[in-house]
Amino acid sequence: MSIHALSFPEARNYIAGAFRQNGGRAMPVISPLDGATLSSVTLSDKEALDEAVAAAHRAARDWAALTIKERVQVFFRFRALLEEHKAELTELVHLENGKTREEAEAEVLKGIELSEFACSLPQIISDEVQEVSKGVECRTSHVPMGVVASITPFNFPFMVPLWTIPNALSLGNCMILKPSEQVPLSAQKIATLLKQAGLPDGVFNIVNGDKEIVEAICDHPGIQAVTFVGSTRVASIVYRRATSSLKRALCLGGAKNHLIVLPDANLAMSAANIAASMSGCAGQRCMAASAMVAVGKTDHIVQKICEEARKIIPGKNLGSVISKEAKERIGRYIAEAEAAGAKVLVDGRNATVPGKEGGFYVGPTVIDYVTPDMAIAREEVFGPVLAILRADDVDEAIRIENSSNYGNASSVFTENGGMAQYVAERVSAGMVGVNIGVPVPREPFPFGGWNESRFGVGDITGKSSIPFWTQLKKTTTKWNPEAWTDWTT
């Protein structure tokens, strides 16, 4: 599909089951593949959020009154519609985010998997009932929070909204989604398909906007819980602001994921896996391998990684970064590291794609002899860049990993099972891989990091999301008047 100006209608707010003309400042939606304008989005004001919250509250009682088995029927139908529209959704993600089509399809498939998990919630969540003494029964039940909000990033415009939408709605909540203003189009299609699947009006709403709407969501007294995915700096701000308004909040931030590579690692598998991990989705994912700690004599592995990296070609099997500003920022990290003494082994700066000269591309970049004090070793670059640090032994490598403020993921590459366990038990990360560069758990296992990669308690997907989206109600009932139990009289 070719890209041309205004390929899509304006991205609008979606309130009470209808797309509505926004009132506010308009901005273009730019495809990072070639810089062409795909659409436009209007950045809403607080009044639009008030309308969406009011619509959600009107729908909340009837939606929560349904059984969970009734609610998940929507997501059985929604999942089928996602399968039916998979090609269209893939193209949409490709165009607005800049991923390769293969990566875009993988994102859509993950969204289908997330929706599928929601369909299983009736088998996972159930009331617990016990006769605690003669004639006295205690019951626990999960009650929805009410009206909730989800603020999502640019790097996964389809998947990350589905981290929250299916579970939150299936558990009886109504939601306001605030997608990234850079990639608002996938959310429009999600709303259309949810309505087609039979979701009642007002249960799901979209409010487009920027910082003003994020702040309004944090402050709004009609919203009971908020999730956020984005940079650590903003995640910490959103968490503090939302919780100061007495909201439940779970905010996922950035990452600096370390791959600890031992000399005995399988050469071909490790090199291919590491190169793919650092360059997949153009490095714009919080699970990307951005720092490698080479332990001991690993030059042969570094050389093989460089060979694999050179096979990754912008515009072919490597997508674009999101914007011109992102490309320039990544270039500054590389230049600063080189000036400080690091050695650029594979240089992806100044990458261009014939016919898409207006696109925002950074080629795969491998930088050796990075030291822990360099910015590229400490900060999230969010590009297809691998910084290699050197360590004499595995304990030094673990100290380097543990010195990071982040804690999303860490992996170890080795053929020694005992050493793999030693590392896995000692790294400070919420998700750990052994010979896996992107250790993302699959449903029903949850996604979530530690340290400054997460603010709040619990994880955002899988079974661990249930306590976030619900409150536990405890009911004690006495039916036997002859049971004289002091604490129930």
N, C-alpha and C positions, 0 to 999 in steps of 0.2 A: 504494500500500500504506500503510495507516495504521500509526502507531507506537503501541505499547501496552507496558505493563510486561512485562518478561521475554519479549520476542518470540523470543529465541533461547536454546538450552540454554547452560549454563555453558561458558565457554571453558576447555578442559582441555589439559594437556600431551599430546603425541603422541610416544610412545616405542615403538620396535620394532613399528611398524605398528598400534598401538592407542591410543585415547584413554584417558587414565588420570586418575583422581581426584587432584587436586592436594592437597598437604598444606601449608597455610600460611594467611596472612591474605587474606581475600576482599575484593574491591573491586567496586563496580558499574561496568558499562560504560554510559556515558551518551550518548544521541544529542544532539549539539549543535544539531540542528534544532529541538528543542522542550524539551530537558532531561529527556526521559523515559528511564527505565531500560530498556535493551535486553537486558541479560544481566548476568553477573558473571564475574569471573576471579579465580582464586586465585594469589597471588604465591608462587612456589615457593621452596624452600630449596636449598642446595648439594647435598643428597643426590639431588634430582631431576635435577640436572645430571649428577651422577656416573652415574646410571642411563642417561641419554640418551647420554652419551659412551661408556659400555660397550656399549650397543646398536649405536652407530655403528661401533665398533671390531670388533664381531663380524661386521658386514656388509661391512666394508671390503675384505677380501681377495677375496671372490668377486665383488664389484661391480667392483673395479679390474681383475680378471682378464678381464672381458669386453672385447671390442673396442669402440672408440668407436662404430662403426656399430651394434653391438648395443645399447649404452646409449642412443643417441639415439632408438631406436624407441619408448622410453617417452615421449619428448617429442613425437614425431609424434602419438601417441595423446592425450597431455595437451593438446596444442594443439587437437585436434578436440573434446575435452571442454570446453575453455574456450569455444569457439564455441557449443557446444550449451547451455552454462549462462550465456551472456553476460548475459541479462536478469536472472537471479538474482544474479550477481556485481555487476552494476551497481547493483541495489537495495541490496545489502549495503554497498557502498562509500558510497553516498548516505546510508544510515541511520547508519552508525557514524562516518563522517568529517564529514558535513555538506555535502559537495559538491553542486552541482546534479546532476540525473540526466545531463545532457549531459556534464558534466565527469567524472562517475563512469564513464560509458560510454567516454569517451576514455581514461581510465586503464586500463580493462579491455582495450581494443583495443591499447594500448601493451604490456600484459602479454602479449598474444597475439603481438605482433611480436617481443618478447624471446624467447619460447619458440620461435618460428620460426627465429630466428637460431641458437639452440642446435642445431636440427636440421641446420644447414648446417656444423657444426663438422668433420665428417669430410672435407669438401671444402676446409676452410681449414687445418686442422692436419694435418701429415704428417711422417713421419720424413725426415731428409735423409741421403743416403748418397753417399759419394764414394770412389773408389779413389785414395788420396793418394800411393801409390807402388806399384810392381809387386807385386801379391799382398797389399797392405795396404789394408784398408777401414776408414773411419771412419763412424760413424753417430751421429746425435743423435735422441733420442726424448723425448717429454713424459711425465713420470711424475706421477701425482696426488700432492698434498701429504699426503692421508690424511683425517683428521677435521678439519673446518673449522667455523667459526661465522659467522653473519650477524646483526647487530643492527640492526633497522630502525625507522623513525620513524612518527609518527602521520599525517603529511600525505599519504602515498601507501600505504595499507595493503595494496594489492594489487600495484601496479607495482614498488615498491622491493624487496620480497622476490624478485620475478622478475628484478631486476637481477643477482641472484647465484645463485639456485637452479638454473635450467636449465644455465648454463654450468659452474658448479662440479660439479654431479652428472654432466653429460655427459662432463666431463674426468676422471671416475673417483673423485671425492671423496665422502665422506659428510658430511652437514651437520646442525648444530644451529641452528635459527632461534629468535631471541628477538625476537618482535614487540613493538611498543609496547603497554604494558598498557592504553592508552586505546582502542586499536582492534585487539583480538585476534581478531576474528571472521573476517576475510578469510583469515587464515592457517589457520584451522580448515578452511575450504573448500578451500584449496590442498592441504592434507594429504589430504583425502578424495579429491580428483580425482587426485592423484599415485598413490595406492593403486589407484584404479580403473583408471589407465593402466598398471598392472603394475609399479610401482616396488617392488623387494624391501623387505621390512620392515627397518628399521634404517638404511636409506640416508638417509632424511630424518626429522628429529625436531624437535619444538617443545617448548621450555621457556618457560613464561610467568613473568614476574617483573618486578622493578624494578631499582634500583641494585645490590642484593645479587647478583643473577644476572649482571649485566653485569660486575661485579668478579670473580665466580667464573669466568666465561668467560675473562677476561683472564689469570687466574692458573692455569687448569687445565692440568696437564702433558700431558693427552691430546688437546689441541686444538692443531693446527699453524698455523692461520692464522685471522685475524679480519677481517671488514669491519664498518664502522659508518657509519651515516648519521644525522646529527642536528645539534645546535648545535656551533659551533666550540669553545666552552668544554669541552663533554663530549668532543668528538672528540679534542681534544688530550690530555685525561686518559686516554681509552681507548688512544690510540696509545702514549703513554708507558708505561702499565701493561702493555699486551700485549707491546710490544717488550722491556720489561725482563724479561719472562718468556721471552724468546728466541723469540717468535712473529713470523711475518710478519703485518703489519697494513696495512690501507688504510682510512683514516677520513676521510669527507667531512663537512665542517662547513657553516657558514652562508655568507651572501653579502650583499653590498650592491652590486647590479648597477646600473651607470650607463648611461643612454641619453643619448648626445650628439646633440643635435638642432640642425641647422644651418638657417638661414633659408630655404634653397631646398628643404627637404624637402617631399615631396608632402603637401599639407595633409590631405586626407580620409583617405588611407591611413595616414599617420603617426599622426594623432590617434586613429583607431579602433584601431590596433595597440597604441599606448602605453596607452590606457585598458584594453584587454583584458589586456595584459601585467601591469599593476599590480593588477588586480582578479581575474584568473582564479584559481580555487581559493581565493578569498578572500584572495589574496596570500600564502597559506601554502605557498610553494614556493621553493626556493633559486634558481630561475631567474626569479623575479618582478622586474619593473622597479620598484625602490623609490626610485631617485634619477634625476632627469632633469637634465642640464646643458644649459640653454638658451643657445645661443651667439648673441650679437648681437640683432638685431631679430626676435624670435620671438613677440611678443605674440599675433599672429594664430593661431599654432599652440597656444599655451597656452589661448587662449579656446576653440578647437575641441576640445581635450582635455577641457575642463570640460563642454562640451556633450555629448560622448560619455559622460563619466562619469555625468552625470545620467540617462542612459538605462539605467544599470545599477541594478537594483532588488533589494534584499535579499528573499530568498524567491521571487524570480521567475527572474532570471538571475544572481543572486549568492548563493552558499551562505553557511553560517555559519562562524565561526571555531570552534576546537576546544573552548573552555571559557570559563566566566565569567572565570577568571583571565586568559586571553588577551585577552578583550575589554577588561578593565580596564587591562591593560598597554598595549595599543594606544592607548586613550584618554589615558593619561598622556603618551605620546610626543607626541600631537597638542597637548595642553594646554601642555606645556612649550615646544614650538616656537612656539606662538602667543604665550605669555607673553614669549618672548625676541625677538619682533618679526616672526616670519613671518606671512604672510597666508593664512588659510584660505579658499580659493576655493570648494571644495565640501566640505561638512562631513557626514561619515557617522556621527558620534557619536549616541548615543541612538536608533539604528535599531531598529525592532520590526517583526515580521511578524504580521499579524492571524491569530489562531488558534494561533500558535506563540510566545506571549509569553514562554515559558520558554526559548526558544532564545537562542543567543549570536551576535548579528548586529552587524556594523560595516558601514556603507554606504561606498561609494567616497569617498575623501577626497583632495583635491588641495590642496597647501600650497605657496605661492609665496614667493620671497625667503627661502628657507632658506640659512643660511650654513654653511660647512664645519665650523665648530666645534660646531654644534648636535648633540645626541645623535641626533636623527632623521636627520641626514645621515651619521652615522658607524656607527650600530648597526643590526642587523637587526631590523626592526619586526615582520615576519611577519604582515602584515595588508594590506587593500586600500587602501594609502596611498602616494601619489606625492609625494615631496619634490622641489621644483624649485629648483635652484641656478642662479645666473646667471654667465655668463662672457663676457668681451669678445671673445675669439677662440678658435680651436680649440685652440691650444697651452695656454691656461689651462684649458680643459675637460679636456684630457688630463692635465694636472698634478693636477686635482681627482680624476679617476678613479684615477690612479696613487698618490695619497696614501692610498687605502683599504687597510686591512689584508687585505681579502678579495681574491679574484681568480677568482670563479666565471665570470661572464659580463659582457660589455659589448657595446653596440650603437651604431651610428651611423646617423642618418637624414639622408640627403642624396640629391640627384639627380646629384651630381658624383662620377664614378667615381674620379678621382684623389684627391679628398679622402677618399672612403671608404677607399681603400687606405692613405692616410697615417695615418688614425686607427687602422685595424685593425692596422697594423704596430707601433703605439706604445702601445696600451692594455695594461695588465698583467692579462690574464684568459685563462683556459684555453679559453673558448668565446666566439666573437665573432660578432656579427650585423651585417648591412648591411640596413637597412630591415626588420628582424625583431626584435620585442620579446622573444621567448623563443627564443634560438638554441640549442635542444637538437638535437644531431646525431642522425640516424636510423641504425639499424643498417645496415651493420657499423661505422660510425664510433662511437668511444667517448665516454662521458660522464665529465667530470672537470674540476675547476678548478685554480687555482694558489694560491699564497700560503697564507693561513690558511683557505682554503676546502677544502684537502686536506692530509692528513698521510699520508705514504707515497709510494711511487713507482708510477706507472702510473695507469690509469683503471679504472673499475669495470664497464664494459660493453664490448660489441663485441670486436674483435680484441685490444685491449690488455688484456683480462681474462685472456687465455690464460697469459701469464707469471706472473700472480699465483697462479692456481689449480694450477700445475704446476711441477715442477722439471725441468731439462734434464739428461738422462743422456747421456753421451758414451761410446761403445763403439768400441774399436779392435781389429780382428781381422786376424791374419796367417795366410794360407793357403799361401803359397809359401815352402818352406824354403830355396830357392836365393836368395831376395831378401835379401841381407845388408845390411840397413839398420840402422845403429848404434842408433838410438833405439827400435827395436822388438825388439832381441835380448834 
